[in-house]
Amino acid sequence: MISTMVLHKRLKQLLAVVFWLVIWQLAAQRVGYAILLPSPLQTLQALFRLMPTPNFWLRVGISLLGIAQGFLLAALLAVLLASCASACEAVNVLLQPLVLLAKATPVASFVILALIWMPSAKLPIFISFLMVFPVLYTAVLQGIRQTDPQLLEMAKVFRIPLHRKIKAIYLPAVYPYFYSAASVALGLAWKSGIAAEVIGLPRNTVGEALYQAKVLLTTDEMFAWTAVAVLASVVAERVVLWLLALGNRTEKE
């Protein structure tokens, strides 16, 4: 029964993709100029031209590494600072303006400022970190605050060690919030990271390839690189969420 439901869901998703591909094809035919809007087939052909080149995989690898570093750094710091903020109200008050600033400031502003402070190669790490940190910090802090006070009181009465309290009480409370936030944050990391690459132009990155395709008016390649960025984002999200789910299942066992 479950497998049938999953199959129906996958079929609906596939039909939705096919529908929008057809719309894209019709729009491309209507425009009539590949330089303005290439068709799905032209984009796929451009992708197949790019994939055998060594520089293609180098760009994907460098972009993936930079964005992943930014995400992991943000996740670690979000957990650490949210824990401190939940334990000390002064820390929470001090961090609130910075979190709000990171949420509200446009990516382009951060990129331009960061170019003054650091080499362009570090931009994707820094920008991904800034975009991801507020989302994860807020989620972890909310999860900690939603922890059952009765469980905490019981742990205090029975003098349960801190590491066991974290594993048995705090982790189950925080996990749903962190899991949902991670799904959103990964998409933000890729969008902001690629945007930083397009503006800062660090060498051998997907963002640099997108900018070069725009300058050379090779729109089919620009669409192909965009598809690569989207696919990499989806794969990264699935892998991270799978690892989080696996870790949570292991903790319960």
N, C-alpha and C positions, 0 to 999 in steps of 0.2 A: 504493500500500500504506500509506504513512504517512498520507495523507489519510483513508483508511478507519479507521485506528486512532484518529485524532483525532476523527473523527465518532462512533465508538462511545463514546469517553470522554465527549464532550459529551452524548451521549444518556443515558449512565448518570448524569451529573451532573444533567441535567434531570429524569430520573425520580426521583432522590433528593429534589430540591426539591419536585416534585409530591406525593410521598409525605408529606413533612412538612407541606405545605399542607393536605392532606386530613386529617391528624391534628389540625392546628390547627382546621380547620373543624368536625370532629366534637367536639372539646373545647369549642369555643364554643357549639355547639348543646346540648351536655350541660349546661353551666353555665347558659345561658339568659339571662344578663344582660350586655349589652354594656359596662356600667360596670365589670364584673369582668374579662371577656375578650371583646373584640370579635372578630368573624370576619375572615378575610382580606379579604372584600369590603368590610366596614365600614372597615377600615384603609385600603384602597385609595381608597375614596370620600373619607375624611378627607384623604388625601394630595392628591387632585385638588382638594379645596377650598382647600388651603393653597398649592399651587404657583402659581396665578395672582396671588397677592398679592406686592407688591414686598418686603414684610418677610421673606418666605420666603427669597428669594435673597440678601437682605442678611445674614440669619442664617447661611446656609450659607457665604457668602463670608468673613465675619468669622471663623467657626470654622475654616474651611479655612486661612485666612491665619495665624492664631495657631498652630495645630498644625504647619503646615509650617515656620514660623519656628523653633519649638522643635526639630523634627527636624533641620533643616539646621544649626542651631547645634551640636546634639549631635554630628552627623556630622563637622563640621569640627574640633571640639575633641577628639573621640575619635581621629581620625587624627593630629592634632598631638601629643596627650599620649601616645598609644600609641607613636609614633615616639620620643619622648623617653624613655619608660619602657624601651623595648627597647635604647636606647643607653646608658642610665644606670640601674643597679640601684637607686640611692638614690631616684630619681624613682618607680620602680615600687613600692618599699616605702612611700613616702609616700602614694601614690595608692590603694593597696589598701584601707585602712580606709574611705576615702570611697566607693569603688566598692561595697564590701560594704554600707555604710550605705544607699546609694541603692537597692540591690537589695532590702534587707530591710524598710525602713520603709514602712508603708502609705501609699497615696496621700492618704487623708483627713488623716493627720498632717501631711504636707507642705503640703497646701492650707491647713489651719488656721494653721500657722506662717507661710506665705507671705502670708496675708491681713494679718498684722501688719506685714510688711515692705514690701508693694507694693500698688498699686491692683488691683482685681479684674480689670481689663481685661488685665493682664499675666499673670494666673494660668495660662491655657492654654499660653502660651509656656514659662513656667518649669517647670510640671509635666510637660509633654511632654518637655522637655529632660532633666529628672531621670530619667524613666523610660526614655528611649531611650539616654542616654549610656553607662550600664554595659554594655548589650548590645553596642553598637557598639565601645566601647573594648576589651572582652574579645576580641571577634572579630578586630579589627585587630591587637591584640598577639599573639594566637595565630598569625595568619597570618604576621606578621613573623618570629616565632620558628620557624616551619616552613619558612622559606626555605632552599633547598638550600645547605649550607655550601660545597660544591665550586664552585658558581657564584659565590659571594661571594669565595672564594679566587682563582678565575680572574680576576674583576673587579679584585681587588687586585693581582695579578701584572701584568696588562696596563694597570693604571692607568686604568681606565675612569672617566670623569667621573661625579659623583654623580647628575646628572639622567638620564644614560643608564642608570645602575645602577638607579635607581628605576623607570624605565619598563620596562626589559627583565627585571629580576629580581624586585624587590619587588612591583610591581603585579600580575603574574600569580600570585604566591604569596598575596597578600592577597585578591584579588578573590573567590574562592569563599567565603571566610569572611565577607567583608563583604556579599556578595549574600544569603547565607542569613540573616545577622543582620538585614539591612535588612527582609527580609520579615516577621520577627517584630517588629522594632522599630516598624514602621509601624502594626501593629495595636495595640501598646502605646501608641503616641502618641495614637491616636484614643480609645482607652478612657480613658486617664488625662486627656486634654485635655477630653473631654466631662464626665467626672466632676468635674473642677475647675470647669467652667462651672456644673454643677448646684449645687455647694456655694457657689461664690463669686458666682454670678449676675451676671457681666458683661453689660452691655446688648447686646441684639440678637445673641444667640448661640443655637445649637441647644440648649445646656444650659439656658439660661434658658427657652426654649420648652418643654422637657421638664418643668421644675419648675412652670411655669404650668399645663400640662396636668394635672399631678398634683394641684395645688391646686384647680383647677376641676372635677376629676373627669371631664375629657374624655379617657377612656382611649383612644378610637380615635385621637385626635390624638397622644397619647403614643406609641402604637405606630407611628404614621406618622412621627413625628420620629425614633424609634429606627431605623426602616427607612432613613430618609434618612442617618443617621449610619453605618449599616452599609454602605450603597451607596457613600457618599463614601469610606469607608475602603478598600473593595475597589478602587474606581477609582484612588484615590491610590496604592495599592500596585502596581497593574498599571502605572501610568504611570512610577513611580520605578524599578521593576524593568526595565521596557522601556528606560528611559534608561541604566541601568547596563549592560544587555546590549549596547545600541547603542554605548556608549562603549568597552566592552571589545573589541567587534568592530572598531571604528575603530582602536584602539591596535594590534591585531594586524596590521591591513593597513598 
